[in-house]
């Protein structure tokens, strides 16, 4: 495990919180991501900056990171997709009865849901936001809804306790608060740029109220994406877990309030977590283990990008046709009718998920419960002209 990353790129007079990068020597972590992590450690009130094995550069602040601060909170470290996370559903359909090719031809989650969105939100205890036209949609970037089969069970006791069966399909949904979170961050940036907020200020309380709403809205959004997917394949499902990986939450471990910011980091204090690979790789169902203070109570949220989107488009277009990327090494199907996105999200653009999870295991942070293989990955249909 790498710890106490070098601060050679920072002024020697600048106070800096401890910086830890949890990754083995076998893992590749881009230097720019570490430099961003170190820069964030210099912010006023910062107490700890942690990079997880999926650490990679973001827009000013790294992704795959968690930060604790005292006295100040930093909306910029949460980012624009407040409440983004992963939800896992147990599907009442045998994996051997999956019809991915047929489902790929008819599933369509674009456009507003035709049901009662207000009623749906009320059922989930969430207020409307003005962004209900996007409720139940996956979104762009690395978001997805993926039907999966169980590849292997490594901890039968935990697997069974979660109500899972090895012969059934699962559904993993990765999405967030859509335009709502973006609007909240934009309002903050317009006034404060990347600056923080004193946690006893009225502006901080206003942000936290809006933030908490976006987190709840994002969770409801994943539930509606799951409902639309399950309706599309004619199945029922039950939510097994739902965790958020873009948020700021208060902790009082030290007797004083500290603020835990997660930017692409799954919680290690809320039970089991799914850590997905690329659409052409396994996902890992894990259970947190051990003491997690040193990791800022956080885990990797996925494989982490290896290439930028521009680099991925250029490299993948040289090697593959768009059509060839709609199938994977697992013979799973991919629904993605945006060609740029298809190339940008190609499996080689991501780090090896097995190495990411192995780093977490070797650091004593997780135990693998099961591995899950893709059957059908939904990203987007073509948008009408």
C-alpha positions in Angstrom: 0.0 0.0 0.0 1.4 3.4 -0.9 1.0 6.0 1.8 2.0 9.6 2.5 2.4 10.6 -1.2 5.2 13.0 -2.1 4.4 16.7 -2.0 7.3 17.8 -4.2 4.9 19.7 -6.5 3.6 21.9 -3.6 5.2 24.9 -2.0 7.1 23.7 1.0 5.4 26.4 3.2 1.9 25.2 2.4 0.2 23.3 5.2 -0.9 19.9 3.9 -3.2 17.2 5.4 -1.9 13.6 5.2 -2.2 12.1 1.7 -2.6 8.4 1.2 -2.9 6.5 -2.0 -4.2 3.0 -1.4 -2.7 1.0 -4.4 -0.1 -1.7 -4.8 3.1 -1.3 -6.8 1.3 -3.4 -9.5 -1.3 -0.7 -10.0 -0.8 2.2 -12.3 -1.9 5.5 -10.9 -1.4 8.6 -13.1 0.9 11.2 -11.6 -1.6 14.0 -12.4 -4.2 12.3 -10.2 -1.8 12.3 -7.3 -0.9 15.9 -7.9 -4.6 16.8 -7.8 -5.0 14.8 -4.6 -2.1 16.7 -3.0 -3.5 20.1 -4.1 -6.8 19.3 -2.4 -4.9 18.4 0.8 -3.8 22.0 1.0 -7.4 23.4 1.2 -8.3 25.1 4.5 -9.5 22.7 7.2 -8.5 19.6 5.3 -7.6 16.7 7.6 -7.0 13.7 5.2 -7.0 13.1 1.5 -7.2 9.5 0.3 -6.9 8.0 -3.2 -8.4 4.6 -3.8 -7.0 2.1 -6.4 -9.3 3.5 -9.1 -7.8 7.0 -8.6 -7.6 9.1 -11.9 -7.5 12.7 -12.8 -10.7 14.7 -12.9 -11.6 18.3 -13.7 -9.5 20.0 -11.1 -10.1 17.4 -8.4 -9.4 13.6 -8.7 -12.0 10.9 -9.1 -11.7 7.8 -6.9 -10.9 9.9 -3.8 -12.2 10.8 -0.4 -11.4 13.8 1.8 -12.2 14.7 5.4 -12.2 18.4 6.5 -13.1 20.3 9.6 -14.7 23.7 9.7 -15.2 23.8 5.9 -17.0 21.8 3.3 -16.3 21.8 -0.4 -19.1 21.3 -2.9 -16.4 21.2 -5.7 -15.1 17.9 -4.2 -18.5 16.3 -4.5 -18.9 17.4 -8.1 -21.9 17.9 -10.3 -23.5 14.5 -10.1 -24.5 14.7 -6.5 -26.0 11.4 -5.3 -24.5 9.3 -8.1 -24.2 5.7 -6.9 -24.9 2.0 -7.5 -28.0 0.0 -6.8 -28.3 -3.8 -7.1 -31.5 -5.7 -7.6 -32.3 -9.4 -7.3 -34.3 -10.4 -10.4 -36.9 -13.2 -10.3 -35.6 -14.7 -13.5 -33.3 -17.6 -14.0 -30.0 -16.7 -15.8 -30.4 -19.6 -18.2 -33.7 -18.0 -19.4 -32.1 -14.7 -20.3 -32.7 -13.4 -23.8 -30.2 -10.6 -24.2 -30.3 -10.4 -27.9 -34.1 -10.0 -27.9 -34.0 -7.6 -25.0 -31.3 -5.5 -26.6 -33.6 -4.9 -29.5 -36.5 -3.6 -27.5 -35.3 -2.0 -24.3 -35.6 1.8 -24.4 -35.1 4.0 -21.4 -34.7 7.3 -23.2 -37.2 10.1 -22.7 -39.5 10.8 -19.8 -41.2 8.0 -18.0 -44.9 7.9 -18.9 -46.0 6.9 -15.3 -46.9 9.1 -12.3 -43.5 10.6 -11.4 -45.0 12.7 -8.6 -46.6 9.6 -7.1 -43.4 7.6 -7.5 -41.3 10.3 -5.7 -43.9 10.4 -2.9 -43.6 6.7 -2.5 -39.8 7.2 -2.0 -40.2 10.1 0.3 -38.6 12.5 -2.1 -39.7 16.0 -3.1 -40.0 17.0 -6.8 -37.1 18.9 -8.1 -38.1 20.4 -11.5 -36.0 17.8 -13.2 -38.6 15.0 -13.3 -38.4 14.8 -17.1 -35.1 13.0 -16.5 -36.4 10.8 -13.7 -35.9 7.1 -14.6 -33.2 7.8 -17.2 -29.6 6.5 -17.1 -27.7 9.5 -18.4 -24.4 9.7 -20.3 -20.8 9.2 -19.4 -20.0 6.0 -17.5 -23.6 5.5 -16.3 -25.4 2.2 -17.2 -28.0 -0.3 -16.3 -26.7 -3.9 -16.6 -28.3 -7.3 -16.3 -25.8 -9.7 -14.8 -25.4 -13.4 -14.0 -23.5 -14.8 -11.0 -20.0 -15.9 -12.1 -18.8 -17.3 -8.8 -19.7 -17.2 -5.1 -16.8 -16.7 -2.8 -18.7 -16.3 0.5 -21.8 -18.4 0.5 -23.0 -17.2 4.0 -23.0 -13.5 3.1 -24.4 -14.2 -0.4 -27.3 -16.2 1.0 -27.9 -13.6 3.8 -28.5 -11.0 1.1 -31.2 -13.1 -0.3 -29.3 -14.0 -3.5 -29.4 -17.2 -5.5 -26.6 -18.2 -7.8 -28.9 -19.2 -10.7 -30.8 -15.9 -10.8 -30.1 -12.7 -12.8 -29.1 -9.5 -11.1 -29.5 -5.9 -12.2 -26.9 -3.2 -11.4 -27.8 0.4 -12.0 -25.3 3.2 -12.0 -26.8 6.7 -12.2 -27.3 9.9 -10.3 -29.3 13.0 -9.9 -29.1 14.0 -13.6 -29.4 17.8 -14.1 -30.4 18.5 -10.5 -26.9 18.0 -9.1 -25.3 19.9 -11.9 -27.6 22.9 -11.2 -26.7 22.8 -7.5 -22.9 22.8 -8.2 -23.3 25.5 -10.8 -25.0 27.8 -8.4 -22.2 27.3 -5.9 -19.4 27.8 -8.5 -21.0 31.0 -9.8 -20.6 32.5 -6.3 -17.5 30.8 -4.9 -15.7 29.1 -7.9 -13.9 26.1 -6.3 -13.9 27.7 -2.8 -15.4 26.0 0.2 -18.0 27.1 2.7 -17.6 27.6 6.4 -19.8 24.8 7.9 -21.6 27.2 10.3 -22.6 29.5 7.5 -26.1 29.9 6.1 -24.8 29.1 2.6 -23.4 25.8 3.8 -26.7 24.9 5.3 -28.5 25.8 2.1 -26.1 23.7 0.1 -26.4 20.7 2.4 -30.2 20.9 2.2 -30.1 20.9 -1.6 -27.3 18.2 -1.6 -29.4 15.9 0.6 -32.4 16.4 -1.7 -30.2 15.5 -4.7 -28.9 12.3 -3.0 -32.4 11.2 -2.3 -33.6 12.1 -5.8 -30.6 10.1 -7.3 -31.6 7.0 -5.2 -35.1 7.3 -6.5 -33.8 7.7 -10.0 -31.9 4.4 -9.8 -35.1 2.7 -8.5 -37.1 4.0 -11.5 -34.4 3.0 -13.9 -34.5 -0.5 -12.4 -38.3 -0.5 -12.7 -38.2 0.5 -16.4 -35.5 -2.2 -17.1 -37.4 -4.9 -15.3 -40.7 -3.9 -17.0 -38.9 -4.1 -20.3 -37.8 -7.7 -19.8 -41.0 -8.8 -18.1 -39.5 -9.5 -14.7 -39.8 -8.4 -11.1 -37.0 -7.4 -8.8 -36.1 -6.5 -5.2 -33.4 -4.0 -4.2 -30.5 -5.6 -2.4 -28.4 -2.5 -1.8 -28.0 1.1 -2.9 -24.9 3.2 -2.1 -23.9 6.7 -3.1 -20.4 7.6 -4.2 -20.6 11.4 -4.8 -21.5 13.1 -1.5 -20.5 15.0 1.6 -21.6 13.7 5.0 -20.9 14.7 8.6 -18.9 12.4 10.9 -18.3 12.9 14.6 -15.7 10.2 15.3 -13.3 12.7 16.9 -16.0 14.4 19.0 -16.0 17.3 16.5 -17.9 17.4 13.3 -15.8 16.5 10.3 -17.0 16.5 6.7 -16.4 13.4 4.6 -16.4 14.2 0.9 -16.5 11.3 -1.6 -15.8 11.9 -5.3 -16.2 8.5 -7.0 -15.7 6.6 -3.8 -18.0 4.0 -2.3 -18.8 3.9 1.4 -17.2 1.3 3.6 -19.5 1.9 6.5 -22.9 1.0 4.9 -22.7 -2.7 4.3 -22.0 -4.6 1.0 -21.0 -2.8 -2.1 -20.7 -3.7 -5.8 -17.5 -2.5 -7.5 -18.1 -2.8 -11.3 -15.5 -3.2 -14.0 -15.9 -2.0 -17.5 -18.8 -3.4 -19.5 -16.5 -6.2 -20.7 -15.3 -7.2 -17.2 -16.6 -8.8 -14.0 -18.2 -6.8 -11.2 -17.3 -7.6 -7.6 -19.8 -7.8 -4.8 -17.7 -7.2 -1.7 -18.3 -6.7 2.0 -16.1 -4.1 3.9 -13.8 -5.5 6.5 -11.4 -4.1 9.1 -10.9 -0.6 10.4 -11.5 2.0 7.7 -10.4 5.3 9.3 -7.2 5.3 7.3 -9.2 4.9 4.0 -11.6 7.7 5.0 -14.3 5.1 5.4 -14.3 4.6 1.6 -13.6 2.1 -1.2 -13.1 2.2 -4.9 -16.3 2.7 -6.8 -15.2 1.0 -10.0 -12.3 0.2 -12.2 -11.3 3.9 -12.9 -10.4 5.3 -16.3 -7.0 4.5 -17.8 -7.5 6.7 -20.9 -9.1 10.0 -21.4 -12.3 10.0 -23.5 -10.5 11.7 -26.4 -7.7 9.1 -26.3 -10.2 6.2 -26.0 -12.1 7.4 -29.1 -8.9 7.7 -31.2 -7.4 4.4 -30.1 -10.5 2.3 -30.3 -11.5 3.7 -33.7 -8.2 2.4 -35.0 -8.7 -1.1 -33.7 -12.5 -1.8 -33.7 -15.7 -1.0 -35.6 -18.6 0.3 -33.6 -20.6 -2.9 -34.3 -17.9 -5.1 -32.8 -18.0 -3.2 -29.6 -21.7 -4.1 -29.0 -20.6 -7.5 -27.9 -18.0 -8.4 -25.2 -15.6 -11.2 -24.3 -18.4 -12.5 -22.1 -20.7 -12.6 -25.2 -22.9 -10.0 -23.5 -24.8 -7.4 -25.5 -24.3 -3.7 -25.3 -27.0 -1.1 -26.1 -25.2 2.1 -27.0 -26.3 3.9 -30.1 -24.0 6.9 -29.5 -20.9 6.0 -31.4 -18.6 8.4 -29.5 -19.8 7.0 -26.2 -19.4 3.5 -27.4 -15.7 4.1 -28.1 -15.1 6.3 -25.0 -16.5 3.6 -22.7 -14.8 0.6 -24.4 -13.3 -1.9 -21.9 -9.6 -1.1 -22.7 -10.2 2.5 -21.6 -10.5 1.3 -18.0 -8.1 -0.2 -15.5 -8.3 -4.0 -14.7 -11.0 -4.4 -12.1 -9.4 -7.5 -10.7 -6.3 -5.5 -9.8 -8.4 -2.7 -8.2 -10.3 -5.2 -6.0 -7.1 -7.2 -5.1 -5.5 -3.9 -3.9 -8.5 -3.4 -1.6 -8.3 -7.0 -0.3 -4.6 -6.8 0.3 -5.1 -3.5 2.2 -7.6 -5.4 4.5 -10.5 -3.3 3.4 -12.9 -5.8 1.7 -13.7 -9.5 1.3 -15.1 -10.7 -2.0 -18.6 -12.2 -1.7 -19.2 -12.9 -5.4 -18.3 -12.0 -8.9 -20.9 -11.0 -11.5 -20.6 -11.2 -15.2 -22.4 -9.0 -17.7 -25.4 -10.3 -19.8 -26.8 -7.0 -21.2 -25.5 -3.5 -20.7 -27.8 -0.6 -21.4 -26.3 2.9 -22.0 -28.3 4.8 -24.5 -30.5 4.7 -27.6 -29.9 7.2 -30.4 -31.5 10.5 -29.7 -33.9 11.8 -32.3 -32.7 14.6 -34.6 
